[in-house]
């Protein structure tokens, strides 16, 4: 979540954003790009696995995205027909939102 650049915002103050600054997001982007381009994993993944093992849970191989996001995006049993239907639904909702915005003018 990007922080507001308003100096009165507590979230902005916590991440060092102030008037004229770009907030949290711009400072995190170079780190994320470096992690992706270097082929490394985020250091929080091994830390999460360590906490999971300390709690008596199993850790997981790979990274956060492979473990949590890919199963949500591509669940078991997802067929090409369902993918096309979901894509059409997203396009329809997007079209409706833009049509509504254009008709407000």
ABEGO torsion letter per residue (X at the ends): XBBBABAABAAAAAAGBBBGBAEAAAAAAAAAAAAAAAGBBBAAAAAAAAAAAAAGBBBBBEBAAAAAAAAAABBBGBBAAAAAAAAAAAAAAAAAAAAAAAAAX
